[in-house]
Amino acid sequence: MNITVTKRSPQSKGERKKSMKLGLIPGSVYGKGLEPVSVDVPARALVAVLTAGTGMNTIINLTIEGDKGKHSVMLDNLERNPITRGFVSVGFHQVKKGDKVTAQIPIHLIGSPASVATGEGVLEHTLETITVHAKPADLPEHLDVDISQLNVGDVLHVSDLPHNAKIEFATAETTSIVALHYSRTATEESDAATDAVPADA
């Protein structure tokens, strides 16, 4: 994905607000061996990155107007307004070929346990993204986890994910990803059935 940004001069608070109303988000470009550069980033460019299949892990070919060459970067330190969800500021971290990066990879659950369909079980998805270290070219868009064969009481951990020599999991192997519990209705019915059995039965 290609993005073009412009260098940003020091601005007053009022000037910054005016720029943001025009759809320009304050940002910076930085990385190993690179002098940080303050830039203005079109908000629509950030939307394009976030709606791409790779989202925050998208490798961007960044051009700074007036400079020669392009920078290979990834989004970093994206700040959003907690109420409006509008962009407040953004960083672009330069990625050098061959260097590993840290990224958040979404975990997609595939299938559905039979006990969920019958109402006996309730699924708890406790880990929606996992932190990994890998070269940018090796970063997957997401990790698929098949949960169709889970039984009530089962718990899947990071250690149960398919491991790849190219991807290092930074999240602890013992971290729970998904757990299948008895539903409250099933537990109450079981308790009621137990109470209905005569003591001398």
PAZAPA-4460 file (N, C-alpha, C; in steps of 0.05 Angstrom, whole numbers, plus 32768, in hexadecimal, padded with zeros to 4 digits):
% residues 201
    n_x    n_y    n_z   ca_x   ca_y   ca_z    c_x    c_y    c_z   seq   type   mol
   8011   7FE8   8000   8000   8000   8000   8012   8019   8000     1      M     A
   800A   802C   7FEF   801A   8045   7FED   800B   805C   7FFB     2      N     A
   801A   806B   800B   8010   8083   8018   8023   809A   8014     3      I     A
   8019   80B2   800E   8029   80C9   800C   8021   80DD   8022     4      T     A
   8036   80E7   8031   8031   80FA   8047   8041   8113   8041     5      V     A
   803B   8128   8050   804A   8141   804D   8058   8148   8068     6      T     A
   806F   8155   8066   807C   815D   807F   806C   8172   808D     7      K     A
   806C   8170   80A8   805C   8183   80B8   806F   8195   80C8     8      R     A
   8069   81AF   80C5   8078   81C3   80D4   806C   81C5   80F0     9      S     A
   807B   81D0   8104   8070   81D4   811F   8056   81E4   811D    10      P     A
   8041   81DA   812B   8027   81E7   812A   801D   81EE   8146    11      Q     A
   800D   8203   8146   7FFF   820A   815F   7FE8   81F7   8163    12      S     A
   7FDB   81F7   817A   7FC5   81E6   817F   7FAE   81EC   816C    13      K     A
   7FAA   8206   8166   7F94   820E   8153   7F9A   8204   8137    14      G     A
   7FB3   8207   812E   7FBB   81FE   8114   7FB8   81E0   8111    15      E     A
   7FBE   81D1   8126   7FBC   81B4   8126   7F9F   81AC   8123    16      R     A
   7F8D   81B9   8132   7F70   81B3   8130   7F66   81B9   8114    17      K     A
   7F70   81CF   8108   7F67   81D6   80ED   7F6F   81C1   80D9    18      K     A
   7F88   81B7   80DB   7F92   81A3   80C9   7F82   8189   80CC    19      S     A
   7F7B   8182   80E5   7F6C   8169   80E9   7F50   816C   80DD    20      M     A
   7F44   8184   80DE   7F2A   8188   80D1   7F2B   8184   80B3    21      K     A
   7F43   8189   80A8   7F48   8185   808C   7F4E   8168   8085    22      L     A
   7F4E   8157   8099   7F54   813B   8094   7F71   8133   8095    23      G     A
   7F82   8145   80A1   7F9F   813F   80A4   7FA6   8138   80C0    24      L     A
   7FB0   8121   80C5   7FB6   8117   80E0   7FD4   811A   80E5    25      I     A
   7FDB   8125   80FC   7FF8   8128   8103   8005   810D   8107    26      P     A
   801C   8109   80FC   802A   80F0   80FE   8048   80F3   80FF    27      G     A
   8056   80DE   8101   8073   80DE   8101   807D   80C4   80F4    28      S     A
   8094   80C7   80E7   80A1   80B0   80DB   80BC   80AC   80E9    29      V     A
   80C1   8094   80F2   80DA   808F   8102   80E3   8072   80FE    30      Y     A
   80FA   806C   8108   8105   8051   8106   8123   8051   810A    31      G     A
   812E   803A   810B   814B   8037   8110   815A   8045   80F9    32      K     A
   816C   8058   8101   817C   8066   80ED   816E   807B   80DE    33      G     A
   8155   8082   80E7   8145   8096   80D9   813F   80AD   80EC    34      L     A
   8145   80C5   80E4   813E   80DD   80F4   8120   80E0   80F3    35      E     A
   8112   80E2   810A   80F5   80E5   810A   80EC   80FD   80FA    36      P     A
   80D7   80F9   80EA   80CB   810E   80DA   80AE   8111   80E1    37      V     A
   80A6   812B   80E6   808A   8131   80EC   807C   8134   80D1    38      S     A
   8064   8128   80CF   8055   8128   80B6   8038   812D   80BA    39      V     A
   802A   8134   80A5   800D   8135   80A4   8003   811E   8094    40      D     A
   7FF1   810E   809E   7FE7   80F6   8091   7FCA   80F8   808A    41      V     A
   7FC2   80F4   8071   7FA6   80F4   806A   7F96   80DF   8079    42      P     A
   7F81   80E7   8086   7F71   80D4   8096   7F67   80BD   8084    43      A     A
   7F60   80C3   806B   7F56   80AE   805A   7F6B   8098   8054    44      R     A
   7F84   80A0   8056   7F9A   808C   8052   7F9B   8079   806A    45      A     A
   7F96   8083   8082   7F96   8072   8099   7F7E   805F   8098    46      L     A
   7F67   8069   808F   7F4F   8058   808C   7F55   8041   8078    47      V     A
   7F63   8047   8062   7F69   8033   804E   7F7B   801D   805A    48      A     A
   7F8E   8025   806B   7FA0   8011   8077   7F90   8000   808B    49      V     A
   7F80   800C   809C   7F71   7FFD   80B0   7F5C   7FEA   80A5    50      L     A
   7F52   7FF1   808D   7F3D   7FE0   8081   7F49   7FCC   806E    51      T     A
   7F63   7FCC   806A   7F71   7FB8   805A   7F70   7F9E   806A    52      A     A
   7F74   7F88   805C   7F73   7F6E   8069   7F88   7F6B   8080    53      G     A
   7F9F   7F78   807D   7FB4   7F75   8091   7FB3   7F8B   80A6    54      T     A
   7FA1   7F9E   80A3   7F9D   7FB2   80B8   7FB6   7FC0   80C2    55      G     A
   7FBA   7FC0   80DC   7FD1   7FCD   80E8   7FEB   7FC0   80E0    56      M     A
   7FEA   7FA8   80D5   8003   7F9A   80CD   800A   7F9E   80B0    57      N     A
   7FFC   7FB1   80A3   8001   7FB7   8087   801C   7FC4   8083    58      T     A
   802B   7FBA   806F   8044   7FC6   8068   803E   7FDD   8055    59      I     A
   8047   7FF5   805B   8040   800D   804C   8059   8018   803E    60      I     A
   8056   801F   8025   806B   802E   8017   8065   804C   801A    61      N     A
   8074   8058   802C   806E   8074   8034   8081   8087   8025    62      L     A
   8074   809B   8018   8083   80B0   800B   807F   80CA   801A    63      T     A
   8094   80D8   8021   8093   80F2   802D   8098   8107   8017    64      I     A
   8084   8118   8012   8087   812B   7FFC   80A1   813C   8000    65      E     A
   80B0   813E   7FEA   80C9   814E   7FEB   80E1   813D   7FF1    66      G     A
   80DD   8124   7FF9   80F4   8112   7FFE   80F6   80FD   7FE8    67      D     A
   810E   80F4   7FE3   8112   80DF   7FD0   810E   80C4   7FDD    68      K     A
   8104   80B1   7FCD   8101   8096   7FD7   80E9   8092   7FE8    69      G     A
   80E4   8079   7FEF   80CD   8071   8000   80D7   8063   8019    70      K     A
   80C6   8064   802D   80CB   8056   8046   80B8   803E   8049    71      H     A
   80C2   8027   8050   80B1   8010   8056   80AA   8012   8074    72      S     A
   8090   8016   807A   8088   801B   8095   8070   800B   809D    73      V     A
   806A   800B   80B7   8051   8000   80C2   8045   8014   80D5    74      M     A
   802B   8013   80D8   801D   8025   80EA   8026   801F   8107    75      L     A
   802A   8034   8117   8032   8030   8132   8027   8047   8143    76      D     A
   801F   8042   815C   8015   8056   816E   7FFE   8067   8162    77      N     A
   7FEB   8058   8157   7FD3   8066   814C   7FC1   806E   8163    78      L     A
   7FBD   8088   8166   7FAC   8092   817C   7F91   809C   8171    79      E     A
   7F7B   8093   817E   7F61   809B   8175   7F51   80A8   818C    80      R     A
   7F3F   80BA   8186   7F2E   80C6   819A   7F1C   80B0   81A5    81      N     A
   7F1C   80AD   81C0   7F0C   8097   81CC   7EEE   809A   81C8    82      P     A
   7EE4   80B2   81C2   7EC8   80B6   81BE   7EC0   80B6   81A1    83      I     A
   7ECD   80C7   8191   7EC6   80C9   8174   7ED4   80B4   8163    84      T     A
   7EEA   80A8   816D   7EFA   8094   815F   7F09   80A0   8148    85      R     A
   7F09   80BB   8147   7F19   80C9   8132   7F37   80C6   8138    86      G     A
   7F47   80C9   8123   7F64   80C6   8127   7F6F   80DF   8134    87      F     A
   7F81   80DB   8147   7F8E   80F1   8156   7FAB   80F4   814D    88      V     A
   7FBA   80DE   814B   7FD5   80DF   8142   7FDD   80C3   813A    89      S     A
   7FF4   80C1   812B   7FFC   80A7   8121   801B   80A7   811E    90      V     A
   8027   808F   8121   8043   808C   811C   8047   8078   8106    91      G     A
   805C   807B   80F7   8064   8068   80E3   8080   805E   80EA    92      F     A
   8082   8044   80F0   809C   8038   80F7   80A9   802C   80DF    93      H     A
   80C1   8035   80D8   80CF   802A   80C1   80D7   800D   80C5    94      Q     A
   80D2   7FFD   80B2   80D8   7FE0   80B3   80EE   7FDA   809F    95      V     A
   8104   7FCF   80A8   811A   7FC8   8095   8117   7FAB   808D    96      K     A
   811D   7FA6   8074   811B   7F8B   8069   812C   7F77   807A    97      K     A
   8120   7F61   8082   812E   7F4D   8092   812A   7F51   80B0    98      G     A
   8121   7F69   80B9   811D   7F6D   80D5   8102   7F62   80DE    99      D     A
   8100   7F57   80F6   80E7   7F4E   8100   80D8   7F65   810D   100      K     A
   80BE   7F63   810C   80AD   7F78   8119   809A   7F6A   812C   101      V     A
   808F   7F7A   813E   807B   7F71   8151   805F   7F79   8147   102      T     A
   804D   7F66   8146   8032   7F6C   813B   801D   7F5D   814A   103      A     A
   8005   7F68   8148   7FED   7F5B   8154   7FDD   7F4D   813E   104      Q     A
   7FDA   7F33   8140   7FCD   7F23   812C   7FB1   7F1A   8136   105      I     A
   7F9C   7F20   8128   7F81   7F17   8131   7F7F   7EF9   8131   106      P     A
   7F70   7EEE   8144   7F6A   7ED2   8145   7F4D   7ECD   813C   107      I     A
   7F49   7EBE   8127   7F2E   7EB8   811D   7F26   7E9C   8125   108      H     A
   7F0F   7E99   8131   7F04   7E7F   8139   7EF5   7E73   8122   109      L     A
   7EFB   7E5A   811B   7EEE   7E4D   8105   7EDC   7E36   8110   110      I     A
   7EC4   7E34   8105   7EB2   7E1F   810E   7EA3   7E26   8128   111      G     A
   7E93   7E13   8131   7E84   7E17   8149   7E80   7DFC   8157   112      S     A
   7E86   7DFA   8171   7E81   7DE1   817F   7E64   7DD9   817F   113      P     A
   7E5F   7DBF   817E   7E43   7DB5   817E   7E34   7DBE   8198   114      A     A
   7E42   7DBF   81AE   7E35   7DC6   81C7   7E2B   7DE3   81C8   115      S     A
   7E36   7DF4   81B8   7E2D   7E10   81B6   7E12   7E10   81A8   116      V     A
   7E10   7E00   8192   7DF7   7DFF   8183   7DE0   7DF4   8194   117      A     A
   7DE6   7DE2   81A6   7DD1   7DD6   81B6   7DCB   7DE6   81CF   118      T     A
   7DDB   7DFA   81D4   7DD7   7E0B   81EC   7DE4   7E00   8205   119      G     A
   7DF2   7DEA   8202   7E00   7DDE   8219   7E19   7DEE   8221   120      E     A
   7E27   7DF8   820C   7E40   7E06   8211   7E40   7E23   8209   121      G     A
   7E51   7E32   8216   7E54   7E4F   8210   7E72   7E54   820A   122      V     A
   7E78   7E61   81F4   7E93   7E66   81EB   7E9D   7E80   81F7   123      L     A
   7EB5   7E7F   8202   7EC2   7E98   820C   7EDC   7E9D   81FC   124      E     A
   7EDC   7EB2   81EC   7EF3   7EB9   81DB   7F04   7ECD   81EB   125      H     A
   7F19   7EC3   81F8   7F28   7ED4   820B   7F40   7EE2   81FE   126      T     A
   7F49   7ED9   81E7   7F61   7EE5   81DA   7F5A   7EEA   81BC   127      L     A
   7F55   7F03   81B5   7F4D   7F09   8199   7F65   7F10   8187   128      E     A
   7F7B   7F19   8193   7F93   7F1E   8183   7FAB   7F13   8192   129      T     A
   7FC0   7F0C   8183   7FD8   7F01   818F   7FF1   7F11   8186   130      I     A
   8003   7F16   8198   801B   7F25   8191   8030   7F13   8186   131      T     A
   803B   7F1A   816F   804F   7F09   8162   8067   7F1A   8159   132      V     A
   807E   7F0C   8156   8096   7F18   814A   809B   7F09   8130   133      H     A
   809E   7F18   811A   80A3   7F0B   8100   80AC   7F21   80EC   134      A     A
   80B8   7F17   80D6   80BE   7F2A   80C0   80A4   7F33   80B3   135      K     A
   80A2   7F4B   80AA   8089   7F56   809F   807D   7F44   808A   136      P     A
   808D   7F38   8079   8083   7F27   8063   8077   7F0D   806E   137      A     A
   807D   7F05   8087   8074   7EEC   8092   805B   7EF0   80A4   138      D     A
   8053   7F09   80A8   803C   7F0E   80B9   8022   7F05   80AC   139      L     A
   8013   7EF4   80B9   7FF9   7EEC   80AE   7FE4   7F01   80B3   140      P     A
   7FCF   7F01   80A3   7FB9   7F14   80A8   7FAA   7F0C   80C2   141      E     A
   7FA8   7EF2   80C6   7F9B   7EE8   80DF   7FA3   7ECB   80E3   142      H     A
   7F9D   7EC1   80FB   7FA1   7EA5   8101   7F86   7E98   8105   143      L     A
   7F82   7E81   80F7   7F68   7E73   80F9   7F6B   7E5D   810E   144      D     A
   7F56   7E5B   811F   7F55   7E46   8134   7F3B   7E36   8131   145      V     A
   7F3D   7E1D   812B   7F26   7E0C   8128   7F1C   7E03   8144   146      D     A
   7F03   7E0C   814A   7EF8   7E05   8165   7EE0   7DF2   8163   147      I     A
   7EDB   7DE7   814B   7EC4   7DD7   8146   7EC4   7DBD   8157   148      S     A
   7EDB   7DB3   815F   7EDD   7D9A   816E   7EDF   7D9E   818C   149      Q     A
   7EDC   7DB6   8195   7EDF   7DBB   81B2   7EC7   7DAF   81C1   150      L     A
   7ECD   7DA4   81D9   7EB8   7D9A   81EB   7EB6   7DAD   8203   151      N     A
   7EA0   7DAC   8211   7E9C   7DBC   8228   7EB2   7DB6   823C   152      V     A
   7EBF   7DCB   8246   7ED5   7DC8   8259   7EF1   7DCB   824C   153      G     A
   7EF1   7DCB   8231   7F0B   7DCE   8222   7F14   7DEB   8222   154      D     A
   7F2E   7DEE   8222   7F3A   7E09   8220   7F51   7E07   820C   155      V     A
   7F52   7E1A   81F9   7F68   7E1B   81E6   7F7B   7E31   81EF   156      L     A
   7F95   7E2B   81EE   7FAA   7E3F   81F6   7FBB   7E46   81DE   157      H     A
   7FCC   7E5A   81E1   7FDE   7E62   81CC   7FF0   7E4A   81C3   158      V     A
   7FF6   7E39   81D6   8006   7E22   81D0   7FF9   7E0F   81BC   159      S     A
   7FDE   7E11   81B9   7FCF   7E00   81A7   7FCE   7E0B   818A   160      D     A
   7FD8   7E24   8186   7FD8   7E2F   816C   7FED   7E22   815A   161      L     A
   7FE9   7E21   8140   7FFE   7E17   812E   8016   7E29   8130   162      P     A
   802D   7E1D   8136   8046   7E2D   8139   8056   7E2C   811F   163      H     A
   8063   7E42   8119   8072   7E46   8100   808D   7E52   8107   164      N     A
   80A2   7E47   80FB   80BD   7E50   8101   80C1   7E6D   80FA   165      A     A
   80B0   7E77   80E7   80B3   7E93   80DF   80A5   7EA7   80F1   166      K     A
   8094   7E9D   8103   8085   7EAE   8114   808A   7EA7   8131   167      I     A
   8091   7EBA   8141   8096   7EB6   815E   807F   7EC2   816D   168      E     A
   8072   7EB1   817E   805C   7EBB   818E   8068   7EC9   81A7   169      F     A
   8060   7EE3   81AB   8069   7EF1   81C2   8056   7EEE   81DA   170      A     A
   803D   7EE7   81D3   8029   7EE1   81E8   8030   7EC6   81F5   171      T     A
   802D   7EC5   820F   8034   7EAC   821E   8025   7E94   8213   172      A     A
   8032   7E7D   8211   8026   7E65   8207   800F   7E5C   8218   173      E     A
   800F   7E63   8232   7FF9   7E5A   8244   7FE0   7E6B   8242   174      T     A
   7FE1   7E81   8233   7FCB   7E93   8231   7FB3   7E86   8223   175      T     A
   7F9C   7E88   8230   7F83   7E7C   8225   7F79   7E8C   820D   176      S     A
   7F71   7E7E   81F8   7F66   7E8A   81E0   7F47   7E88   81E1   177      I     A
   7F3D   7E70   81E6   7F21   7E6C   81E7   7F1B   7E55   81FA   178      V     A
   7F04   7E58   8208   7EFB   7E43   821A   7EDE   7E3D   8216   179      A     A
   7ED6   7E24   821A   7EBA   7E1C   8216   7EAF   7E13   8232   180      L     A
   7E9C   7E23   823B   7E90   7E1E   8256   7E74   7E13   8253   181      H     A
   7E6A   7E06   8269   7E4E   7DFF   826A   7E3E   7E19   826B   182      Y     A
   7E27   7E1A   825D   7E16   7E31   825E   7E08   7E32   8279   183      S     A
   7DFF   7E49   8281   7DF0   7E4B   829A   7DD7   7E3B   829A   184      R     A
   7DC9   7E3B   8282   7DB1   7E2B   8280   7DB6   7E0D   8284   185      T     A
   7DCC   7E03   8277   7DD2   7DE7   827A   7DD9   7DE0   8297   186      A     A
   7DE7   7DF2   82A4   7DEF   7DED   82C0   7DD6   7DED   82D2   187      T     A
   7DC4   7E00   82CD   7DAC   7E02   82DD   7D9A   7DE9   82D9   188      E     A
   7D98   7DDF   82C0   7D88   7DC7   82BB   7D95   7DAF   82C8   189      E     A
   7DAF   7DAE   82C8   7DBD   7D98   82D5   7DB8   7D98   82F3   190      S     A
   7DB9   7DB0   82FF   7DB5   7DB2   831C   7D98   7DAB   8323   191      D     A
   7D85   7DB3   8311   7D69   7DAD   8316   7D64   7D8F   8315   192      A     A
   7D71   7D82   8302   7D6E   7D65   82FF   7D79   7D57   8317   193      A     A
   7D8F   7D61   8322   7D9B   7D55   8339   7D89   7D58   8352   194      T     A
   7D7D   7D6F   8355   7D6C   7D75   836C   7D52   7D64   836A   195      D     A
   7D4A   7D5D   8352   7D31   7D4E   834F   7D34   7D30   8356   196      A     A
   7D4C   7D27   8358   7D51   7D0A   835E   7D4D   7D07   837C   197      V     A
   7D3C   7CF4   8385   7D37   7CEF   83A1   7D52   7CE7   83AF   198      P     A
   7D54   7CEF   83C8   7D6D   7CEA   83D7   7D72   7CCC   83DA   199      A     A
   7D5D   7CBB   83DB   7D61   7C9E   83DE   7D62   7C8F   83C4   200      D     A
   7D63   7C9F   83AD   7D63   7C92   8393   7D7E   7C85   838E   201      A     A
***
